[in-house]
Amino acid sequence: MDRKYRQRGYMDSGGAPKEKRPRAKAEPFGPKTPQMPGERMVTRCARCGKLLPDEFDPKGQCPHCNFELHSCKQCAFFDTSARFECAQAIPARIAQKDARNDCAFYSPRKTVERHTSPDAARTNDPRKAFEALFKKQ
């Protein structure tokens, strides 16, 4: 009699038992943790996005694009959805958000980024980056 369905296990004849593959050993102390890249706190320029040095002068300018660093756009409390576009209670609106001001609440915005590779190892040449992928070690 020909079977209607040909999948294994459907109405199998009671032939020889199938061979079981040995399972991989489980870690005795729990699952293996992935190696996650480290994190670092950085400050970037609000205009050009370049990394600012750790000890930059907040009353100065960006060394790359000459953007005023003591401005609303560079501040940690800058929030476009808040009143006067500031998370702090300021008495009056500051009209130019990218111009230098003397706000008492100013604090430079710091972000947490993943530290995947050192800055010196990065290359701007796409051909070199492609060749580095297939480099023999």
DOTI-214052 format. One line per 8 residues: number of its first residue (from 1); their letters; for each residue y, x, z of N, C-alpha, C. Coordinates in nm, 2 decimals. Layout:
BEGIN
NUM = a = Y/X/Z/Y/X/Z/Y/X/Z; ...
***
This chain:
BEGIN
1 = mdrkyrqr = -0.12/0.08/0.00/0.00/0.00/0.00/0.12/0.09/0.00; 0.22/0.06/-0.08/0.34/0.14/-0.09/0.44/0.08/0.00; 0.51/0.17/0.07/0.60/0.13/0.17/0.73/0.09/0.10; 0.80/-0.01/0.16/0.93/-0.05/0.11/1.04/0.05/0.14; 1.04/0.10/0.26/1.14/0.20/0.30/1.08/0.34/0.31; 1.14/0.44/0.26/1.08/0.57/0.25/1.14/0.66/0.36; 1.21/0.61/0.45/1.27/0.70/0.56/1.15/0.74/0.65; 1.16/0.86/0.71/1.06/0.91/0.80/1.07/0.82/0.93
9 = gymdsgga = 0.96/0.79/0.98/0.96/0.72/1.11/0.94/0.57/1.09; 0.96/0.52/0.97/0.94/0.37/0.95/0.79/0.35/0.92; 0.72/0.29/1.00/0.58/0.25/0.99/0.50/0.38/0.95; 0.52/0.49/1.03/0.45/0.61/1.00/0.30/0.59/1.04; 0.22/0.65/0.97/0.08/0.65/1.01/0.07/0.74/1.13; -0.02/0.72/1.22/-0.03/0.80/1.34/-0.08/0.94/1.31; -0.04/1.01/1.22/-0.08/1.14/1.18/-0.06/1.24/1.29; -0.05/1.37/1.26/-0.03/1.47/1.35/0.11/1.47/1.41
17 = pkekrpra = 0.12/1.50/1.54/0.26/1.50/1.60/0.35/1.60/1.54; 0.47/1.57/1.52/0.57/1.66/1.46/0.60/1.77/1.55; 0.63/1.89/1.49/0.67/2.00/1.57/0.81/1.99/1.63; 0.82/2.02/1.75/0.95/2.01/1.82/1.02/2.15/1.82; 1.14/2.15/1.78/1.21/2.28/1.78/1.26/2.31/1.92; 1.26/2.43/1.96/1.31/2.46/2.10/1.46/2.45/2.10; 1.51/2.39/2.21/1.65/2.37/2.22/1.72/2.50/2.27; 1.84/2.51/2.23/1.92/2.63/2.28/1.94/2.62/2.43
25 = kaepfgpk = 1.94/2.73/2.50/1.95/2.73/2.64/2.09/2.69/2.67; 2.11/2.60/2.77/2.24/2.56/2.81/2.29/2.66/2.92; 2.42/2.68/2.92/2.48/2.77/3.02/2.45/2.72/3.16; 2.40/2.81/3.25/2.37/2.77/3.38/2.49/2.73/3.46; 2.61/2.77/3.43/2.73/2.74/3.51/2.82/2.65/3.44; 2.78/2.57/3.34/2.87/2.48/3.28/2.90/2.52/3.13; 2.98/2.44/3.07/3.01/2.47/2.93/3.09/2.59/2.91; 3.08/2.66/2.80/3.16/2.78/2.77/3.30/2.74/2.75
33 = tpqmpger = 3.39/2.81/2.81/3.53/2.78/2.79/3.59/2.84/2.67; 3.67/2.77/2.59/3.72/2.84/2.47/3.83/2.94/2.51; 3.85/3.04/2.42/3.95/3.14/2.45/4.08/3.08/2.39; 4.17/3.04/2.47/4.30/2.98/2.43/4.40/3.09/2.43; 4.49/3.09/2.33/4.60/3.19/2.33/4.69/3.17/2.45; 4.76/3.27/2.49/4.85/3.27/2.60/4.97/3.19/2.57; 5.05/3.16/2.67/5.18/3.09/2.65/5.29/3.18/2.70; 5.41/3.16/2.65/5.52/3.23/2.69/5.65/3.15/2.69
41 = mvtrcarc = 5.74/3.18/2.77/5.87/3.10/2.77/5.97/3.18/2.68; 6.03/3.11/2.59/6.12/3.18/2.49/6.25/3.09/2.48; 6.35/3.15/2.44/6.48/3.09/2.41/6.51/3.12/2.26; 6.53/3.01/2.18/6.56/3.02/2.04/6.70/2.97/2.02; 6.76/3.03/1.91/6.89/2.98/1.87/6.88/2.84/1.81; 6.98/2.76/1.85/6.97/2.62/1.80/7.00/2.61/1.66; 7.07/2.70/1.60/7.11/2.69/1.46/7.00/2.76/1.37; 6.97/2.89/1.39/6.89/2.96/1.30/6.74/2.97/1.35
49 = gkllpdef = 6.71/2.94/1.47/6.58/2.94/1.53/6.52/3.07/1.56; 6.60/3.18/1.55/6.55/3.31/1.58/6.53/3.33/1.73; 6.44/3.41/1.77/6.42/3.44/1.92/6.54/3.51/1.97; 6.59/3.47/2.09/6.69/3.54/2.15/6.63/3.64/2.25; 6.69/3.76/2.28/6.64/3.85/2.37/6.63/3.79/2.51; 6.54/3.84/2.60/6.53/3.79/2.73/6.65/3.79/2.81; 6.73/3.90/2.80/6.85/3.91/2.88/6.98/3.89/2.79; 6.99/3.78/2.72/7.10/3.75/2.63/7.22/3.70/2.72
57 = dpkgqcph = 7.34/3.72/2.66/7.46/3.67/2.73/7.49/3.53/2.69; 7.48/3.43/2.78/7.50/3.29/2.74/7.64/3.26/2.70; 7.74/3.35/2.73/7.87/3.32/2.69/7.90/3.39/2.56; 7.80/3.46/2.50/7.82/3.53/2.38/7.78/3.45/2.25; 7.74/3.52/2.15/7.70/3.46/2.02/7.56/3.50/1.99; 7.50/3.43/1.90/7.36/3.47/1.85/7.38/3.59/1.77; 7.29/3.69/1.79/7.31/3.82/1.71/7.27/3.80/1.56; 7.21/3.69/1.52/7.17/3.67/1.38/7.26/3.59/1.30
65 = cnfelhsc = 7.32/3.48/1.36/7.40/3.39/1.28/7.54/3.36/1.35; 7.57/3.43/1.46/7.70/3.42/1.53/7.73/3.28/1.58; 7.62/3.21/1.62/7.64/3.07/1.67/7.67/3.09/1.82; 7.77/3.00/1.87/7.81/3.01/2.01/7.69/2.96/2.10; 7.65/3.04/2.19/7.53/3.01/2.27/7.57/2.92/2.39; 7.69/2.92/2.43/7.74/2.83/2.54/7.79/2.70/2.48; 7.70/2.63/2.42/7.74/2.50/2.35/7.64/2.40/2.38; 7.67/2.27/2.35/7.58/2.16/2.39/7.45/2.17/2.32
73 = kqcaffdt = 7.44/2.21/2.19/7.32/2.21/2.12/7.22/2.31/2.17; 7.27/2.41/2.24/7.19/2.52/2.30/7.15/2.48/2.44; 7.20/2.38/2.50/7.18/2.34/2.64/7.05/2.27/2.66; 6.99/2.28/2.78/6.86/2.22/2.81/6.89/2.07/2.84; 7.01/2.03/2.87/7.04/1.89/2.90/7.09/1.81/2.78; 7.09/1.87/2.66/7.13/1.80/2.54/7.03/1.70/2.50; 7.08/1.57/2.50/6.99/1.46/2.47/7.07/1.36/2.38; 7.03/1.34/2.26/7.10/1.25/2.17/7.09/1.11/2.21
81 = sarfecaq = 6.99/1.07/2.29/6.98/0.93/2.33/7.05/0.89/2.46; 7.11/0.99/2.53/7.17/0.97/2.65/7.32/0.94/2.63; 7.39/0.90/2.74/7.53/0.87/2.73/7.61/1.00/2.71; 7.70/1.01/2.62/7.78/1.13/2.59/7.69/1.24/2.54; 7.56/1.21/2.50/7.46/1.30/2.45/7.43/1.41/2.55; 7.43/1.38/2.68/7.40/1.47/2.78/7.32/1.40/2.89; 7.21/1.47/2.94/7.13/1.41/3.04/7.19/1.41/3.18; 7.30/1.49/3.19/7.37/1.50/3.32/7.49/1.40/3.31
89 = aipariaq = 7.54/1.36/3.43/7.65/1.27/3.43/7.78/1.35/3.41; 7.83/1.36/3.29/7.96/1.43/3.26/8.07/1.32/3.25; 8.19/1.36/3.29/8.30/1.26/3.30/8.35/1.22/3.16; 8.35/1.31/3.06/8.40/1.29/2.93/8.31/1.34/2.82; 8.32/1.28/2.70/8.23/1.33/2.59/8.29/1.45/2.53; 8.20/1.55/2.50/8.24/1.67/2.43/8.22/1.64/2.28; 8.32/1.65/2.20/8.32/1.60/2.06/8.23/1.70/1.98; 8.26/1.83/1.98/8.19/1.92/1.90/8.07/1.98/1.98
97 = kdarndca = 7.95/1.95/1.94/7.84/1.99/2.01/7.80/2.13/1.98; 7.84/2.19/1.87/7.81/2.33/1.83/7.92/2.43/1.86; 8.03/2.38/1.92/8.14/2.47/1.95/8.13/2.52/2.10; 8.19/2.63/2.13/8.18/2.68/2.27/8.26/2.59/2.36; 8.20/2.57/2.48/8.26/2.48/2.58/8.24/2.54/2.72; 8.31/2.49/2.82/8.30/2.54/2.96/8.23/2.44/3.05; 8.12/2.38/3.01/8.05/2.28/3.08/7.99/2.34/3.21; 8.00/2.28/3.32/7.94/2.34/3.44/7.79/2.32/3.45
105 = fysprktv = 7.74/2.22/3.38/7.60/2.19/3.38/7.51/2.27/3.28; 7.58/2.36/3.21/7.51/2.43/3.10/7.39/2.52/3.16; 7.28/2.50/3.09/7.16/2.58/3.12/7.09/2.61/2.98; 7.06/2.73/2.95/7.00/2.76/2.82/6.86/2.69/2.80; 6.83/2.63/2.69/6.71/2.56/2.67/6.60/2.66/2.65; 6.49/2.65/2.72/6.37/2.74/2.71/6.25/2.65/2.67; 6.17/2.70/2.58/6.05/2.63/2.54/5.93/2.71/2.56; 5.82/2.65/2.58/5.69/2.71/2.59/5.62/2.72/2.46
113 = erhtspda = 5.59/2.84/2.41/5.52/2.86/2.29/5.39/2.93/2.31; 5.30/2.91/2.22/5.17/2.98/2.22/5.20/3.12/2.17; 5.14/3.22/2.24/5.15/3.36/2.20/5.03/3.40/2.13; 5.02/3.39/2.00/4.90/3.41/1.92/4.88/3.55/1.87; 4.99/3.62/1.84/4.98/3.76/1.80/5.11/3.83/1.83; 5.11/3.96/1.84/5.23/4.03/1.86/5.32/4.02/1.74; 5.46/4.02/1.77/5.55/4.01/1.66/5.54/4.12/1.56; 5.50/4.24/1.60/5.49/4.35/1.51/5.37/4.33/1.40
121 = artndprk = 5.27/4.25/1.44/5.16/4.23/1.35/5.19/4.13/1.24; 5.29/4.05/1.26/5.32/3.95/1.16/5.39/4.02/1.04; 5.35/3.96/0.92/5.41/4.01/0.80/5.47/3.90/0.72; 5.58/3.93/0.65/5.64/3.83/0.56/5.59/3.83/0.42; 5.51/3.93/0.39/5.45/3.94/0.25/5.32/3.86/0.24; 5.32/3.75/0.16/5.20/3.67/0.16/5.08/3.74/0.10; 5.10/3.84/0.01/4.99/3.91/-0.05/4.92/4.00/0.06; 5.00/4.06/0.14/4.94/4.15/0.25/4.87/4.06/0.35
129 = afealfkk = 4.92/3.94/0.38/4.86/3.85/0.47/4.73/3.80/0.42; 4.72/3.77/0.29/4.60/3.73/0.22/4.49/3.84/0.22; 4.53/3.96/0.19/4.44/4.07/0.19/4.39/4.11/0.33; 4.47/4.08/0.43/4.43/4.11/0.57/4.32/4.01/0.61; 4.31/3.89/0.55/4.21/3.80/0.58/4.07/3.85/0.54; 4.06/3.92/0.43/3.93/3.96/0.38/3.91/4.12/0.40; 3.98/4.18/0.48/3.97/4.32/0.51/3.84/4.35/0.58; 3.77/4.45/0.53/3.64/4.49/0.59/3.67/4.57/0.72
137 = q = 3.60/4.55/0.82/3.62/4.62/0.95/3.51/4.71/0.98
***
